Amino acid sequence: GKVKGYIMDIEEDVYALDGLEEKVSEAEDISEVKSWVVDTLGLKTHFDISIAENAVSEMWNEFWCQYQDGPY
């Protein structure tokens, strides 16, 4: 319903941020990226922030799991 659409809109806003992939690849840890995303999007509510942080976590994990498997 409405809530799911709202969540998807925020996730899309996160993924559409200019420089997001660069931030993920350069950051020392995920909290840097989360803060940057929240500040850049100007998110204020706990609900919005948690949605954005979850989106960042997914992206972070997808990005870094490429490097964890090692060559087999």
Predicted model as a PDB file, atoms N, CA, C, CB and O in Angstrom, pLDDT in the B-factor column:
MODEL        1                                                                  
ATOM      1  N   GLY A   1       0.809  -1.200   0.000  1.00 91.00           N  
ATOM      2  CA  GLY A   1       0.000   0.000   0.000  1.00 91.00           C  
ATOM      3  C   GLY A   1       0.850   1.260   0.000  1.00 91.00           C  
ATOM      4  O   GLY A   1       1.943   1.304  -0.564  1.00 91.00           O  
ATOM      5  N   LYS A   2       0.323   2.258   0.636  1.00 96.00           N  
ATOM      6  CA  LYS A   2       0.978   3.576   0.659  1.00 96.00           C  
ATOM      7  C   LYS A   2       2.358   3.541   1.285  1.00 96.00           C  
ATOM      8  CB  LYS A   2       0.121   4.564   1.408  1.00 96.00           C  
ATOM      9  O   LYS A   2       3.297   4.155   0.778  1.00 96.00           O  
ATOM     10  N   VAL A   3       2.476   2.814   2.398  1.00 96.00           N  
ATOM     11  CA  VAL A   3       3.750   2.800   3.117  1.00 96.00           C  
ATOM     12  C   VAL A   3       4.840   2.174   2.258  1.00 96.00           C  
ATOM     13  CB  VAL A   3       3.616   2.036   4.446  1.00 96.00           C  
ATOM     14  O   VAL A   3       5.961   2.681   2.202  1.00 96.00           O  
ATOM     15  N   LYS A   4       4.512   1.078   1.593  1.00 97.00           N  
ATOM     16  CA  LYS A   4       5.500   0.421   0.751  1.00 97.00           C  
ATOM     17  C   LYS A   4       5.972   1.350  -0.366  1.00 97.00           C  
ATOM     18  CB  LYS A   4       4.923  -0.868   0.161  1.00 97.00           C  
ATOM     19  O   LYS A   4       7.163   1.401  -0.673  1.00 97.00           O  
ATOM     20  N   GLY A   5       5.045   2.078  -0.967  1.00 97.00           N  
ATOM     21  CA  GLY A   5       5.408   3.042  -2.011  1.00 97.00           C  
ATOM     22  C   GLY A   5       6.304   4.143  -1.460  1.00 97.00           C  
ATOM     23  O   GLY A   5       7.258   4.566  -2.114  1.00 97.00           O  
ATOM     24  N   TYR A   6       5.991   4.600  -0.260  1.00 97.00           N  
ATOM     25  CA  TYR A   6       6.769   5.644   0.396  1.00 97.00           C  
ATOM     26  C   TYR A   6       8.207   5.165   0.629  1.00 97.00           C  
ATOM     27  CB  TYR A   6       6.109   6.051   1.733  1.00 97.00           C  
ATOM     28  O   TYR A   6       9.170   5.887   0.367  1.00 97.00           O  
ATOM     29  N   ILE A   7       8.324   3.940   1.126  1.00 97.00           N  
ATOM     30  CA  ILE A   7       9.641   3.355   1.381  1.00 97.00           C  
ATOM     31  C   ILE A   7      10.434   3.255   0.078  1.00 97.00           C  
ATOM     32  CB  ILE A   7       9.501   1.959   2.038  1.00 97.00           C  
ATOM     33  O   ILE A   7      11.615   3.598   0.027  1.00 97.00           O  
ATOM     34  N   MET A   8       9.767   2.780  -0.969  1.00 97.00           N  
ATOM     35  CA  MET A   8      10.448   2.633  -2.262  1.00 97.00           C  
ATOM     36  C   MET A   8      10.901   3.980  -2.818  1.00 97.00           C  
ATOM     37  CB  MET A   8       9.528   1.941  -3.270  1.00 97.00           C  
ATOM     38  O   MET A   8      11.953   4.068  -3.450  1.00 97.00           O  
ATOM     39  N   ASP A   9      10.106   5.038  -2.583  1.00 98.00           N  
ATOM     40  CA  ASP A   9      10.499   6.372  -3.040  1.00 98.00           C  
ATOM     41  C   ASP A   9      11.787   6.822  -2.353  1.00 98.00           C  
ATOM     42  CB  ASP A   9       9.371   7.387  -2.772  1.00 98.00           C  
ATOM     43  O   ASP A   9      12.685   7.358  -3.002  1.00 98.00           O  
ATOM     44  N   ILE A  10      11.876   6.604  -1.050  1.00 98.00           N  
ATOM     45  CA  ILE A  10      13.084   7.008  -0.321  1.00 98.00           C  
ATOM     46  C   ILE A  10      14.281   6.182  -0.787  1.00 98.00           C  
ATOM     47  CB  ILE A  10      12.883   6.847   1.209  1.00 98.00           C  
ATOM     48  O   ILE A  10      15.375   6.717  -0.969  1.00 98.00           O  
ATOM     49  N   GLU A  11      14.073   4.870  -0.983  1.00 98.00           N  
ATOM     50  CA  GLU A  11      15.164   4.031  -1.471  1.00 98.00           C  
ATOM     51  C   GLU A  11      15.639   4.518  -2.842  1.00 98.00           C  
ATOM     52  CB  GLU A  11      14.717   2.554  -1.549  1.00 98.00           C  
ATOM     53  O   GLU A  11      16.841   4.571  -3.101  1.00 98.00           O  
ATOM     54  N   GLU A  12      14.704   4.868  -3.710  1.00 98.00           N  
ATOM     55  CA  GLU A  12      15.082   5.390  -5.029  1.00 98.00           C  
ATOM     56  C   GLU A  12      15.875   6.682  -4.905  1.00 98.00           C  
ATOM     57  CB  GLU A  12      13.836   5.626  -5.889  1.00 98.00           C  
ATOM     58  O   GLU A  12      16.848   6.892  -5.629  1.00 98.00           O  
ATOM     59  N   ASP A  13      15.456   7.553  -3.978  1.00 98.00           N  
ATOM     60  CA  ASP A  13      16.193   8.799  -3.754  1.00 98.00           C  
ATOM     61  C   ASP A  13      17.626   8.503  -3.327  1.00 98.00           C  
ATOM     62  CB  ASP A  13      15.489   9.662  -2.689  1.00 98.00           C  
ATOM     63  O   ASP A  13      18.563   9.168  -3.769  1.00 98.00           O  
ATOM     64  N   VAL A  14      17.790   7.504  -2.467  1.00 98.00           N  
ATOM     65  CA  VAL A  14      19.122   7.126  -2.003  1.00 98.00           C  
ATOM     66  C   VAL A  14      19.970   6.637  -3.177  1.00 98.00           C  
ATOM     67  CB  VAL A  14      19.030   6.035  -0.911  1.00 98.00           C  
ATOM     68  O   VAL A  14      21.088   7.107  -3.388  1.00 98.00           O  
ATOM     69  N   TYR A  15      19.422   5.685  -3.936  1.00 96.00           N  
ATOM     70  CA  TYR A  15      20.186   5.107  -5.050  1.00 96.00           C  
ATOM     71  C   TYR A  15      20.484   6.125  -6.146  1.00 96.00           C  
ATOM     72  CB  TYR A  15      19.430   3.935  -5.643  1.00 96.00           C  
ATOM     73  O   TYR A  15      21.444   5.964  -6.899  1.00 96.00           O  
ATOM     74  N   ALA A  16      19.666   7.170  -6.238  1.00 97.00           N  
ATOM     75  CA  ALA A  16      19.847   8.179  -7.282  1.00 97.00           C  
ATOM     76  C   ALA A  16      20.865   9.258  -6.903  1.00 97.00           C  
ATOM     77  CB  ALA A  16      18.519   8.829  -7.595  1.00 97.00           C  
ATOM     78  O   ALA A  16      21.210  10.098  -7.734  1.00 97.00           O  
ATOM     79  N   LEU A  17      21.345   9.242  -5.666  1.00 98.00           N  
ATOM     80  CA  LEU A  17      22.276  10.287  -5.222  1.00 98.00           C  
ATOM     81  C   LEU A  17      23.565  10.267  -6.038  1.00 98.00           C  
ATOM     82  CB  LEU A  17      22.599  10.115  -3.734  1.00 98.00           C  
ATOM     83  O   LEU A  17      24.174   9.218  -6.249  1.00 98.00           O  
ATOM     84  N   ASP A  18      23.956  11.433  -6.481  1.00 96.00           N  
ATOM     85  CA  ASP A  18      25.204  11.594  -7.211  1.00 96.00           C  
ATOM     86  C   ASP A  18      26.375  11.332  -6.280  1.00 96.00           C  
ATOM     87  CB  ASP A  18      25.304  13.002  -7.828  1.00 96.00           C  
ATOM     88  O   ASP A  18      26.453  11.923  -5.203  1.00 96.00           O  
ATOM     89  N   GLY A  19      27.281  10.459  -6.678  1.00 96.00           N  
ATOM     90  CA  GLY A  19      28.470  10.203  -5.878  1.00 96.00           C  
ATOM     91  C   GLY A  19      28.295   9.132  -4.820  1.00 96.00           C  
ATOM     92  O   GLY A  19      29.205   8.897  -4.026  1.00 96.00           O  
ATOM     93  N   LEU A  20      27.131   8.470  -4.794  1.00 96.00           N  
ATOM     94  CA  LEU A  20      26.894   7.458  -3.754  1.00 96.00           C  
ATOM     95  C   LEU A  20      27.868   6.287  -3.871  1.00 96.00           C  
ATOM     96  CB  LEU A  20      25.454   6.941  -3.837  1.00 96.00           C  
ATOM     97  O   LEU A  20      28.476   5.878  -2.881  1.00 96.00           O  
ATOM     98  N   GLU A  21      28.014   5.750  -5.086  1.00 93.00           N  
ATOM     99  CA  GLU A  21      28.920   4.609  -5.250  1.00 93.00           C  
ATOM    100  C   GLU A  21      30.344   4.974  -4.873  1.00 93.00           C  
ATOM    101  CB  GLU A  21      28.881   4.099  -6.686  1.00 93.00           C  
ATOM    102  O   GLU A  21      31.063   4.171  -4.278  1.00 93.00           O  
ATOM    103  N   GLU A  22      30.747   6.183  -5.218  1.00 95.00           N  
ATOM    104  CA  GLU A  22      32.079   6.663  -4.862  1.00 95.00           C  
ATOM    105  C   GLU A  22      32.240   6.696  -3.341  1.00 95.00           C  
ATOM    106  CB  GLU A  22      32.330   8.067  -5.462  1.00 95.00           C  
ATOM    107  O   GLU A  22      33.258   6.263  -2.801  1.00 95.00           O  
ATOM    108  N   LYS A  23      31.210   7.220  -2.659  1.00 96.00           N  
ATOM    109  CA  LYS A  23      31.246   7.274  -1.190  1.00 96.00           C  
ATOM    110  C   LYS A  23      31.406   5.871  -0.603  1.00 96.00           C  
ATOM    111  CB  LYS A  23      29.960   7.938  -0.639  1.00 96.00           C  
ATOM    112  O   LYS A  23      32.223   5.646   0.290  1.00 96.00           O  
ATOM    113  N   VAL A  24      30.606   4.931  -1.125  1.00 95.00           N  
ATOM    114  CA  VAL A  24      30.652   3.558  -0.614  1.00 95.00           C  
ATOM    115  C   VAL A  24      32.050   2.978  -0.805  1.00 95.00           C  
ATOM    116  CB  VAL A  24      29.596   2.671  -1.324  1.00 95.00           C  
ATOM    117  O   VAL A  24      32.569   2.306   0.086  1.00 95.00           O  
ATOM    118  N   SER A  25      32.658   3.232  -1.953  1.00 94.00           N  
ATOM    119  CA  SER A  25      33.966   2.640  -2.232  1.00 94.00           C  
ATOM    120  C   SER A  25      35.087   3.300  -1.439  1.00 94.00           C  
ATOM    121  CB  SER A  25      34.268   2.733  -3.708  1.00 94.00           C  
ATOM    122  O   SER A  25      36.111   2.667  -1.184  1.00 94.00           O  
ATOM    123  N   GLU A  26      34.914   4.560  -1.045  1.00 95.00           N  
ATOM    124  CA  GLU A  26      35.999   5.295  -0.373  1.00 95.00           C  
ATOM    125  C   GLU A  26      35.865   5.355   1.142  1.00 95.00           C  
ATOM    126  CB  GLU A  26      36.061   6.690  -0.905  1.00 95.00           C  
ATOM    127  O   GLU A  26      36.855   5.588   1.836  1.00 95.00           O  
ATOM    128  N   ALA A  27      34.662   5.148   1.667  1.00 95.00           N  
ATOM    129  CA  ALA A  27      34.430   5.352   3.099  1.00 95.00           C  
ATOM    130  C   ALA A  27      35.176   4.327   3.950  1.00 95.00           C  
ATOM    131  CB  ALA A  27      32.939   5.285   3.403  1.00 95.00           C  
ATOM    132  O   ALA A  27      35.331   3.169   3.563  1.00 95.00           O  
ATOM    133  N   GLU A  28      35.627   4.775   5.103  1.00 92.00           N  
ATOM    134  CA  GLU A  28      36.282   3.873   6.048  1.00 92.00           C  
ATOM    135  C   GLU A  28      35.279   2.889   6.629  1.00 92.00           C  
ATOM    136  CB  GLU A  28      36.959   4.667   7.174  1.00 92.00           C  
ATOM    137  O   GLU A  28      35.587   1.711   6.810  1.00 92.00           O  
ATOM    138  N   ASP A  29      34.070   3.379   6.922  1.00 94.00           N  
ATOM    139  CA  ASP A  29      33.024   2.456   7.347  1.00 94.00           C  
ATOM    140  C   ASP A  29      31.643   2.976   6.969  1.00 94.00           C  
ATOM    141  CB  ASP A  29      33.102   2.224   8.853  1.00 94.00           C  
ATOM    142  O   ASP A  29      31.486   4.117   6.535  1.00 94.00           O  
ATOM    143  N   ILE A  30      30.671   2.134   7.140  1.00 97.00           N  
ATOM    144  CA  ILE A  30      29.333   2.396   6.629  1.00 97.00           C  
ATOM    145  C   ILE A  30      28.665   3.605   7.282  1.00 97.00           C  
ATOM    146  CB  ILE A  30      28.473   1.183   6.827  1.00 97.00           C  
ATOM    147  O   ILE A  30      27.828   4.256   6.657  1.00 97.00           O  
ATOM    148  N   SER A  31      29.021   3.912   8.520  1.00 97.00           N  
ATOM    149  CA  SER A  31      28.375   5.037   9.199  1.00 97.00           C  
ATOM    150  C   SER A  31      28.646   6.358   8.488  1.00 97.00           C  
ATOM    151  CB  SER A  31      28.850   5.123  10.645  1.00 97.00           C  
ATOM    152  O   SER A  31      27.804   7.255   8.503  1.00 97.00           O  
ATOM    153  N   GLU A  32      29.836   6.484   7.855  1.00 97.00           N  
ATOM    154  CA  GLU A  32      30.151   7.686   7.081  1.00 97.00           C  
ATOM    155  C   GLU A  32      29.164   7.857   5.941  1.00 97.00           C  
ATOM    156  CB  GLU A  32      31.584   7.622   6.534  1.00 97.00           C  
ATOM    157  O   GLU A  32      28.671   8.957   5.693  1.00 97.00           O  
ATOM    158  N   VAL A  33      28.879   6.766   5.251  1.00 98.00           N  
ATOM    159  CA  VAL A  33      27.978   6.809   4.102  1.00 98.00           C  
ATOM    160  C   VAL A  33      26.563   7.118   4.567  1.00 98.00           C  
ATOM    161  CB  VAL A  33      28.012   5.476   3.323  1.00 98.00           C  
ATOM    162  O   VAL A  33      25.862   7.922   3.952  1.00 98.00           O  
ATOM    163  N   LYS A  34      26.145   6.476   5.656  1.00 98.00           N  
ATOM    164  CA  LYS A  34      24.795   6.711   6.186  1.00 98.00           C  
ATOM    165  C   LYS A  34      24.603   8.181   6.550  1.00 98.00           C  
ATOM    166  CB  LYS A  34      24.535   5.824   7.420  1.00 98.00           C  
ATOM    167  O   LYS A  34      23.586   8.775   6.193  1.00 98.00           O  
ATOM    168  N   SER A  35      25.557   8.770   7.249  1.00 98.00           N  
ATOM    169  CA  SER A  35      25.452  10.178   7.635  1.00 98.00           C  
ATOM    170  C   SER A  35      25.379  11.073   6.411  1.00 98.00           C  
ATOM    171  CB  SER A  35      26.639  10.586   8.511  1.00 98.00           C  
ATOM    172  O   SER A  35      24.577  12.005   6.355  1.00 98.00           O  
ATOM    173  N   TRP A  36      26.221  10.781   5.434  1.00 98.00           N  
ATOM    174  CA  TRP A  36      26.253  11.583   4.210  1.00 98.00           C  
ATOM    175  C   TRP A  36      24.901  11.532   3.498  1.00 98.00           C  
ATOM    176  CB  TRP A  36      27.372  11.088   3.268  1.00 98.00           C  
ATOM    177  O   TRP A  36      24.386  12.560   3.058  1.00 98.00           O  
ATOM    178  N   VAL A  37      24.330  10.332   3.388  1.00 98.00           N  
ATOM    179  CA  VAL A  37      23.045  10.168   2.708  1.00 98.00           C  
ATOM    180  C   VAL A  37      21.946  10.930   3.450  1.00 98.00           C  
ATOM    181  CB  VAL A  37      22.679   8.673   2.595  1.00 98.00           C  
ATOM    182  O   VAL A  37      21.169  11.659   2.832  1.00 98.00           O  
ATOM    183  N   VAL A  38      21.880  10.763   4.766  1.00 98.00           N  
ATOM    184  CA  VAL A  38      20.850  11.434   5.567  1.00 98.00           C  
ATOM    185  C   VAL A  38      20.980  12.952   5.440  1.00 98.00           C  
ATOM    186  CB  VAL A  38      20.953  11.010   7.052  1.00 98.00           C  
ATOM    187  O   VAL A  38      19.980  13.650   5.268  1.00 98.00           O  
ATOM    188  N   ASP A  39      22.215  13.466   5.524  1.00 98.00           N  
ATOM    189  CA  ASP A  39      22.442  14.907   5.392  1.00 98.00           C  
ATOM    190  C   ASP A  39      22.099  15.403   3.991  1.00 98.00           C  
ATOM    191  CB  ASP A  39      23.896  15.245   5.721  1.00 98.00           C  
ATOM    192  O   ASP A  39      21.458  16.442   3.829  1.00 98.00           O  
ATOM    193  N   THR A  40      22.532  14.651   2.981  1.00 98.00           N  
ATOM    194  CA  THR A  40      22.321  15.064   1.594  1.00 98.00           C  
ATOM    195  C   THR A  40      20.836  15.109   1.247  1.00 98.00           C  
ATOM    196  CB  THR A  40      23.051  14.117   0.642  1.00 98.00           C  
ATOM    197  O   THR A  40      20.375  16.027   0.568  1.00 98.00           O  
ATOM    198  N   LEU A  41      20.098  14.116   1.715  1.00 98.00           N  
ATOM    199  CA  LEU A  41      18.663  14.079   1.435  1.00 98.00           C  
ATOM    200  C   LEU A  41      17.856  14.936   2.412  1.00 98.00           C  
ATOM    201  CB  LEU A  41      18.166  12.645   1.483  1.00 98.00           C  
ATOM    202  O   LEU A  41      16.665  15.164   2.203  1.00 98.00           O  
ATOM    203  N   GLY A  42      18.505  15.408   3.477  1.00 98.00           N  
ATOM    204  CA  GLY A  42      17.826  16.246   4.455  1.00 98.00           C  
ATOM    205  C   GLY A  42      16.730  15.509   5.216  1.00 98.00           C  
ATOM    206  O   GLY A  42      15.697  16.090   5.547  1.00 98.00           O  
ATOM    207  N   LEU A  43      16.959  14.233   5.489  1.00 98.00           N  
ATOM    208  CA  LEU A  43      15.952  13.428   6.184  1.00 98.00           C  
ATOM    209  C   LEU A  43      15.887  13.813   7.653  1.00 98.00           C  
ATOM    210  CB  LEU A  43      16.259  11.927   6.040  1.00 98.00           C  
ATOM    211  O   LEU A  43      16.911  14.027   8.301  1.00 98.00           O  
ATOM    212  N   LYS A  44      14.672  13.896   8.164  1.00 98.00           N  
ATOM    213  CA  LYS A  44      14.486  14.348   9.545  1.00 98.00           C  
ATOM    214  C   LYS A  44      13.860  13.277  10.438  1.00 98.00           C  
ATOM    215  CB  LYS A  44      13.623  15.589   9.565  1.00 98.00           C  
ATOM    216  O   LYS A  44      14.258  13.129  11.593  1.00 98.00           O  
ATOM    217  N   THR A  45      12.893  12.536   9.920  1.00 98.00           N  
ATOM    218  CA  THR A  45      12.189  11.592  10.797  1.00 98.00           C  
ATOM    219  C   THR A  45      12.970  10.303  10.955  1.00 98.00           C  
ATOM    220  CB  THR A  45      10.794  11.288  10.251  1.00 98.00           C  
ATOM    221  O   THR A  45      13.713   9.885  10.066  1.00 98.00           O  
ATOM    222  N   HIS A  46      12.783   9.691  12.102  1.00 98.00           N  
ATOM    223  CA  HIS A  46      13.434   8.423  12.406  1.00 98.00           C  
ATOM    224  C   HIS A  46      13.089   7.370  11.352  1.00 98.00           C  
ATOM    225  CB  HIS A  46      13.026   7.933  13.803  1.00 98.00           C  
ATOM    226  O   HIS A  46      13.940   6.585  10.936  1.00 98.00           O  
ATOM    227  N   PHE A  47      11.826   7.371  10.931  1.00 98.00           N  
ATOM    228  CA  PHE A  47      11.346   6.413   9.936  1.00 98.00           C  
ATOM    229  C   PHE A  47      12.094   6.586   8.610  1.00 98.00           C  
ATOM    230  CB  PHE A  47       9.829   6.581   9.718  1.00 98.00           C  
ATOM    231  O   PHE A  47      12.603   5.614   8.052  1.00 98.00           O  
ATOM    232  N   ASP A  48      12.160   7.820   8.107  1.00 98.00           N  
ATOM    233  CA  ASP A  48      12.841   8.098   6.844  1.00 98.00           C  
ATOM    234  C   ASP A  48      14.328   7.738   6.932  1.00 98.00           C  
ATOM    235  CB  ASP A  48      12.675   9.580   6.464  1.00 98.00           C  
ATOM    236  O   ASP A  48      14.895   7.147   6.013  1.00 98.00           O  
ATOM    237  N   ILE A  49      14.937   8.104   8.045  1.00 98.00           N  
ATOM    238  CA  ILE A  49      16.367   7.843   8.229  1.00 98.00           C  
ATOM    239  C   ILE A  49      16.632   6.336   8.240  1.00 98.00           C  
ATOM    240  CB  ILE A  49      16.875   8.489   9.543  1.00 98.00           C  
ATOM    241  O   ILE A  49      17.604   5.874   7.643  1.00 98.00           O  
ATOM    242  N   SER A  50      15.776   5.575   8.912  1.00 98.00           N  
ATOM    243  CA  SER A  50      16.008   4.127   8.977  1.00 98.00           C  
ATOM    244  C   SER A  50      15.845   3.479   7.600  1.00 98.00           C  
ATOM    245  CB  SER A  50      15.042   3.475   9.984  1.00 98.00           C  
ATOM    246  O   SER A  50      16.562   2.534   7.273  1.00 98.00           O  
ATOM    247  N   ILE A  51      14.908   3.981   6.795  1.00 98.00           N  
ATOM    248  CA  ILE A  51      14.741   3.461   5.431  1.00 98.00           C  
ATOM    249  C   ILE A  51      16.007   3.734   4.620  1.00 98.00           C  
ATOM    250  CB  ILE A  51      13.500   4.103   4.738  1.00 98.00           C  
ATOM    251  O   ILE A  51      16.531   2.845   3.949  1.00 98.00           O  
ATOM    252  N   ALA A  52      16.487   4.971   4.691  1.00 98.00           N  
ATOM    253  CA  ALA A  52      17.688   5.352   3.943  1.00 98.00           C  
ATOM    254  C   ALA A  52      18.896   4.541   4.410  1.00 98.00           C  
ATOM    255  CB  ALA A  52      17.968   6.859   4.103  1.00 98.00           C  
ATOM    256  O   ALA A  52      19.698   4.097   3.589  1.00 98.00           O  
ATOM    257  N   GLU A  53      19.028   4.347   5.721  1.00 98.00           N  
ATOM    258  CA  GLU A  53      20.164   3.591   6.247  1.00 98.00           C  
ATOM    259  C   GLU A  53      20.103   2.135   5.809  1.00 98.00           C  
ATOM    260  CB  GLU A  53      20.203   3.676   7.772  1.00 98.00           C  
ATOM    261  O   GLU A  53      21.138   1.531   5.526  1.00 98.00           O  
ATOM    262  N   ASN A  54      18.901   1.563   5.749  1.00 98.00           N  
ATOM    263  CA  ASN A  54      18.770   0.190   5.261  1.00 98.00           C  
ATOM    264  C   ASN A  54      19.192   0.083   3.797  1.00 98.00           C  
ATOM    265  CB  ASN A  54      17.327  -0.301   5.430  1.00 98.00           C  
ATOM    266  O   ASN A  54      19.855  -0.877   3.405  1.00 98.00           O  
ATOM    267  N   ALA A  55      18.808   1.066   2.999  1.00 98.00           N  
ATOM    268  CA  ALA A  55      19.194   1.077   1.584  1.00 98.00           C  
ATOM    269  C   ALA A  55      20.712   1.158   1.456  1.00 98.00           C  
ATOM    270  CB  ALA A  55      18.526   2.261   0.840  1.00 98.00           C  
ATOM    271  O   ALA A  55      21.310   0.469   0.630  1.00 98.00           O  
ATOM    272  N   VAL A  56      21.328   2.002   2.276  1.00 98.00           N  
ATOM    273  CA  VAL A  56      22.792   2.127   2.258  1.00 98.00           C  
ATOM    274  C   VAL A  56      23.432   0.794   2.654  1.00 98.00           C  
ATOM    275  CB  VAL A  56      23.262   3.264   3.217  1.00 98.00           C  
ATOM    276  O   VAL A  56      24.406   0.366   2.036  1.00 98.00           O  
ATOM    277  N   SER A  57      22.891   0.141   3.678  1.00 97.00           N  
ATOM    278  CA  SER A  57      23.440  -1.147   4.123  1.00 97.00           C  
ATOM    279  C   SER A  57      23.401  -2.178   3.010  1.00 97.00           C  
ATOM    280  CB  SER A  57      22.671  -1.667   5.338  1.00 97.00           C  
ATOM    281  O   SER A  57      24.370  -2.906   2.797  1.00 97.00           O  
ATOM    282  N   GLU A  58      22.280  -2.240   2.298  1.00 96.00           N  
ATOM    283  CA  GLU A  58      22.178  -3.192   1.185  1.00 96.00           C  
ATOM    284  C   GLU A  58      23.226  -2.905   0.130  1.00 96.00           C  
ATOM    285  CB  GLU A  58      20.783  -3.145   0.559  1.00 96.00           C  
ATOM    286  O   GLU A  58      23.906  -3.810  -0.355  1.00 96.00           O  
ATOM    287  N   MET A  59      23.350  -1.624  -0.222  1.00 95.00           N  
ATOM    288  CA  MET A  59      24.320  -1.253  -1.254  1.00 95.00           C  
ATOM    289  C   MET A  59      25.748  -1.545  -0.786  1.00 95.00           C  
ATOM    290  CB  MET A  59      24.175   0.237  -1.619  1.00 95.00           C  
ATOM    291  O   MET A  59      26.566  -2.066  -1.543  1.00 95.00           O  
ATOM    292  N   TRP A  60      26.030  -1.204   0.465  1.00 95.00           N  
ATOM    293  CA  TRP A  60      27.354  -1.433   1.052  1.00 95.00           C  
ATOM    294  C   TRP A  60      27.702  -2.928   0.981  1.00 95.00           C  
ATOM    295  CB  TRP A  60      27.397  -0.929   2.530  1.00 95.00           C  
ATOM    296  O   TRP A  60      28.792  -3.301   0.547  1.00 95.00           O  
ATOM    297  N   ASN A  61      26.762  -3.774   1.413  1.00 94.00           N  
ATOM    298  CA  ASN A  61      27.013  -5.216   1.419  1.00 94.00           C  
ATOM    299  C   ASN A  61      27.215  -5.765   0.013  1.00 94.00           C  
ATOM    300  CB  ASN A  61      25.863  -5.944   2.094  1.00 94.00           C  
ATOM    301  O   ASN A  61      28.095  -6.596  -0.214  1.00 94.00           O  
ATOM    302  N   GLU A  62      26.399  -5.299  -0.932  1.00 92.00           N  
ATOM    303  CA  GLU A  62      26.560  -5.746  -2.315  1.00 92.00           C  
ATOM    304  C   GLU A  62      27.916  -5.335  -2.858  1.00 92.00           C  
ATOM    305  CB  GLU A  62      25.445  -5.180  -3.199  1.00 92.00           C  
ATOM    306  O   GLU A  62      28.596  -6.118  -3.521  1.00 92.00           O  
ATOM    307  N   PHE A  63      28.307  -4.092  -2.569  1.00 91.00           N  
ATOM    308  CA  PHE A  63      29.579  -3.589  -3.083  1.00 91.00           C  
ATOM    309  C   PHE A  63      30.747  -4.369  -2.506  1.00 91.00           C  
ATOM    310  CB  PHE A  63      29.734  -2.103  -2.765  1.00 91.00           C  
ATOM    311  O   PHE A  63      31.620  -4.827  -3.245  1.00 91.00           O  
ATOM    312  N   TRP A  64      30.766  -4.521  -1.182  1.00 89.00           N  
ATOM    313  CA  TRP A  64      31.941  -5.106  -0.534  1.00 89.00           C  
ATOM    314  C   TRP A  64      31.987  -6.622  -0.605  1.00 89.00           C  
ATOM    315  CB  TRP A  64      31.987  -4.685   0.896  1.00 89.00           C  
ATOM    316  O   TRP A  64      33.066  -7.195  -0.457  1.00 89.00           O  
ATOM    317  N   CYS A  65      30.866  -7.299  -0.825  1.00 89.00           N  
ATOM    318  CA  CYS A  65      30.922  -8.766  -0.904  1.00 89.00           C  
ATOM    319  C   CYS A  65      31.695  -9.204  -2.139  1.00 89.00           C  
ATOM    320  CB  CYS A  65      29.501  -9.368  -0.929  1.00 89.00           C  
ATOM    321  O   CYS A  65      32.217 -10.319  -2.173  1.00 89.00           O  
ATOM    322  N   GLN A  66      31.779  -8.351  -3.151  1.00 82.00           N  
ATOM    323  CA  GLN A  66      32.585  -8.654  -4.334  1.00 82.00           C  
ATOM    324  C   GLN A  66      34.048  -8.879  -3.978  1.00 82.00           C  
ATOM    325  CB  GLN A  66      32.470  -7.527  -5.351  1.00 82.00           C  
ATOM    326  O   GLN A  66      34.751  -9.664  -4.615  1.00 82.00           O  
ATOM    327  N   TYR A  67      34.485  -8.171  -2.944  1.00 78.00           N  
ATOM    328  CA  TYR A  67      35.906  -8.199  -2.586  1.00 78.00           C  
ATOM    329  C   TYR A  67      36.224  -9.203  -1.498  1.00 78.00           C  
ATOM    330  CB  TYR A  67      36.349  -6.836  -2.145  1.00 78.00           C  
ATOM    331  O   TYR A  67      37.395  -9.462  -1.219  1.00 78.00           O  
ATOM    332  N   GLN A  68      35.199  -9.775  -0.876  1.00 73.00           N  
ATOM    333  CA  GLN A  68      35.456 -10.676   0.237  1.00 73.00           C  
ATOM    334  C   GLN A  68      35.651 -12.125  -0.187  1.00 73.00           C  
ATOM    335  CB  GLN A  68      34.334 -10.595   1.215  1.00 73.00           C  
ATOM    336  O   GLN A  68      36.272 -12.908   0.532  1.00 73.00           O  
ATOM    337  N   ASP A  69      35.125 -12.481  -1.347  1.00 63.00           N  
ATOM    338  CA  ASP A  69      35.147 -13.891  -1.729  1.00 63.00           C  
ATOM    339  C   ASP A  69      36.543 -14.383  -2.092  1.00 63.00           C  
ATOM    340  CB  ASP A  69      34.216 -14.119  -2.891  1.00 63.00           C  
ATOM    341  O   ASP A  69      36.868 -15.552  -1.886  1.00 63.00           O  
ATOM    342  N   GLY A  70      37.353 -13.500  -2.624  1.00 59.00           N  
ATOM    343  CA  GLY A  70      38.705 -13.903  -3.006  1.00 59.00           C  
ATOM    344  C   GLY A  70      38.660 -14.812  -4.228  1.00 59.00           C  
ATOM    345  O   GLY A  70      37.611 -15.349  -4.585  1.00 59.00           O  
ATOM    346  N   PRO A  71      39.817 -14.971  -4.859  1.00 59.00           N  
ATOM    347  CA  PRO A  71      39.864 -15.798  -6.078  1.00 59.00           C  
ATOM    348  C   PRO A  71      39.920 -17.285  -5.742  1.00 59.00           C  
ATOM    349  CB  PRO A  71      41.080 -15.414  -6.938  1.00 59.00           C  
ATOM    350  O   PRO A  71      40.837 -17.737  -5.055  1.00 59.00           O  
ATOM    351  N   TYR A  72      38.939 -18.045  -6.225  1.00 57.00           N  
ATOM    352  CA  TYR A  72      38.964 -19.490  -5.980  1.00 57.00           C  
ATOM    353  C   TYR A  72      39.000 -20.235  -7.296  1.00 57.00           C  
ATOM    354  CB  TYR A  72      37.745 -19.932  -5.149  1.00 57.00           C  
ATOM    355  O   TYR A  72      39.025 -21.466  -7.308  1.00 57.00           O  
TER     356      TYR A  72                                                      
ENDMDL                                                                          
END                                                                             
